[in-house]
Amino acid sequence: MSEMKRVNVHIPTEYYESIMEQGLKLSGVIREALEDQLNPNTITLSVSKKTHKTYMELFSATDCNDKDFEPYLREALQKFVTDIISKRSDTLQSIKEELEK
């Protein structure tokens, strides 16, 4: 991990309270948000509240970062692509069979 810089940040009270209620570390949330904004290799996924909470807890409570997670994401993407290809092939095969009647 690169060298860190300590800063003071002012945020709305309701943001602070929400982060504390979720049991997250504010510094982890801020680091993640900054990385998402500044990294040209960042992707954004919309997920369920449960998945988001689990993700934030995991990366807030550990020294892991997104690069540690990438191999697992790539594996999930490979499975997803395989599933899409299979479904589309089935659909195309059904269309072909319908046309042959």
C-alpha positions in Angstrom: 0.0 0.0 0.0 1.3 3.5 -0.8 2.2 6.1 1.8 -0.7 7.6 3.6 -1.5 11.3 4.4 -3.6 12.3 7.4 -6.4 14.8 6.7 -9.4 16.4 8.4 -12.7 16.0 6.6 -16.1 17.6 7.3 -19.1 15.5 6.4 -22.8 15.8 7.1 -23.7 14.4 10.5 -26.2 12.0 9.0 -23.4 10.5 6.8 -21.2 9.9 9.9 -24.1 8.4 11.9 -25.0 6.1 9.0 -21.5 4.9 8.7 -21.2 4.3 12.4 -24.5 2.5 12.6 -23.2 0.1 9.9 -20.1 -0.6 11.9 -17.8 0.7 9.2 -14.6 2.6 9.6 -14.9 6.1 8.2 -11.3 6.1 6.9 -12.0 2.9 4.9 -15.1 4.3 3.4 -13.4 7.5 2.4 -10.3 5.7 0.9 -12.6 3.4 -1.1 -14.7 6.4 -2.4 -11.5 8.3 -3.4 -10.1 5.3 -5.2 -13.3 4.8 -7.1 -13.2 8.4 -8.2 -9.5 8.7 -9.1 -8.6 5.3 -10.5 -9.2 5.0 -14.3 -9.5 1.3 -14.0 -12.5 1.5 -11.6 -15.8 -0.1 -12.4 -19.1 0.6 -10.6 -21.7 -2.1 -9.9 -25.2 -1.7 -8.5 -25.8 -4.4 -6.0 -28.3 -5.3 -3.3 -28.1 -3.6 0.2 -26.9 -7.0 1.6 -24.1 -7.4 -0.9 -23.0 -3.8 -0.5 -23.0 -4.1 3.3 -20.9 -7.3 3.2 -18.5 -5.7 0.7 -18.0 -2.6 2.8 -17.6 -4.6 6.0 -15.0 -6.8 4.4 -12.9 -4.1 2.9 -13.3 -1.8 5.9 -12.2 -4.4 8.4 -9.3 -5.9 6.5 -6.2 -4.8 4.8 -7.5 -6.2 1.5 -8.2 -4.0 -1.5 -9.9 -4.4 -4.8 -6.8 -5.9 -6.4 -7.0 -8.8 -3.9 -10.6 -9.3 -5.0 -10.0 -9.1 -8.8 -9.2 -12.8 -9.4 -12.5 -13.7 -7.8 -14.3 -11.1 -9.9 -12.7 -12.4 -13.1 -13.8 -16.0 -12.2 -17.4 -14.7 -11.6 -17.3 -12.9 -15.0 -16.1 -16.1 -16.7 -19.0 -18.0 -15.3 -21.4 -15.2 -16.2 -20.1 -15.2 -19.8 -20.4 -18.9 -20.1 -24.0 -18.8 -18.8 -24.9 -16.0 -21.3 -23.4 -17.9 -24.2 -25.3 -21.1 -23.2 -28.6 -19.2 -22.8 -28.2 -17.4 -26.1 -27.2 -20.5 -27.9 -30.3 -22.3 -26.6 -32.4 -19.4 -27.7 -30.9 -19.3 -31.1 -31.2 -23.0 -31.5 -34.9 -22.8 -30.6 -35.4 -20.0 -33.2 -33.6 -22.1 -35.8 -35.8 -25.2 -35.0 -38.9 -23.0 -35.2 -37.8 -21.8 -38.6 -37.2 -25.3 -39.9 -40.8 -26.4 -39.2 
